[in-house]
């Protein structure tokens, strides 16, 4: 059964998605901020909704640190370009693809996604 880990849903806010991903990984705000190379106050402001549309580069760093699909995180934040929107329509996320493979258990799939994002700099 495929897992939704790493998959952003458009039914919630950016801040809620980040908190959910952080909780899934067992990270505090400070730990997540350190992983992403952003400040803890900045991340807290994004999670609380005080910052509604963070920059693309910071969003990509967050996606990488929280094992989320960068394009999906850009989508939920409203920062997708027209080209990126077309890309979203054409393909499943790497995370979704990996998690749909019945040969991989959830832990193996998450590890593979984390490695992939590490070596691609958070790009899919």
N, C-alpha and C positions, 0 to 999 in steps of 0.2 A: 504494500500500500504506500503510495508516494507521500512524502512529508511536505508540509508547507514551510519548513524552516528555511529562512533566507528569502522567502517570497513575501513581497509587500502587497497588501490589499488596499484598494483605493477607497474602502469604506470608512477608514479612520484617518485621523490627522497625521501629519509628519511626526509630531512629537510623540503621539501614542505609538506609532510604528517603531520609533527609536527606543522608547521605553520597553516595549514588548521584546524587541530583539536583545536589548541589554539584559533584561530579566532572563530570557531564554539561555543566554550565555553565562548567567550568574555574575554579571559585572556591576560594580557600583558606577555612579556617574563619573567619579574621579578616574576609575580604571578605564572606562570606555573612552573618556576624553584623552587620557594618556596614550592609549592604543591608537587613537585616530590622529594624534598630534594637534589637538585643539584644546582650548582652555575649558576647565570645568564650568566656570560661570557661563561661558558661551553655550556649551552643550545644555546646561540647565535651562537657559533662556529659549533654546530651540524646543526642548521637550515640553516646556510649559506653554509654548505658543507665543511668547513675547517676540521671538524672531520667527517670522512666518516663511520667509523665502531666503534661506541661506545660500551662499554662493555655490556654484557647481563643483569647484575643486574641494571645498570642505565636505560637501555631500558625498562626493566620491570617496574621500578619506573615511567618512563615517560608514559608508556601505562596506568598504573593505574591512574595517575594524569590527563591524557587527555582523559580518558574513551575510550581507544583504546584496541583492542585485542592484548595481548602480543605476541602471536605467529606470528601474521601477521606483527607486528612491527619488530620482529626479522627477519622475511622473507624478508621484504623490505630492511633491512640493511645488508642482506647477512650473518647473524649469526645463521641460523638454523642448528642444528645438524641433522644427518640422521634420528634419532628417531623422532625429532620434525617435520621433513619434512613428515614422514609417518603419524603423527598425523594430520597434516594439510590436507592431502589427504582424511582422513577418516571421518572428521566431520566438520559441519558448526561451525562457532564461536558462542559463547554464545550470543554475541551482535546480530549477524545475526538471530539466532534462536528467540530471544526475539522480535526483530523488525519485524519478519515475522508473529507474532501472531496478527490476526485481532482484537482481543478483547482489545488490548492495543493501546492507542494513542501514538504519538511520545514522548511526555513529560513523560508519565508513563513508556514507554520502556527505555528511557534514565536513569530515576531514578532507575529502577530495575537493569540495567547494572552497574550503579555506585555503588549501594549497594552490588551487587554480587562481583565486583572487590575489594571493600573495605574489605569485609569479607574473601576474598580468597587471600588477599595480592597481587592482580593483576594477579593471576594465574587463568587460565580457567580450 
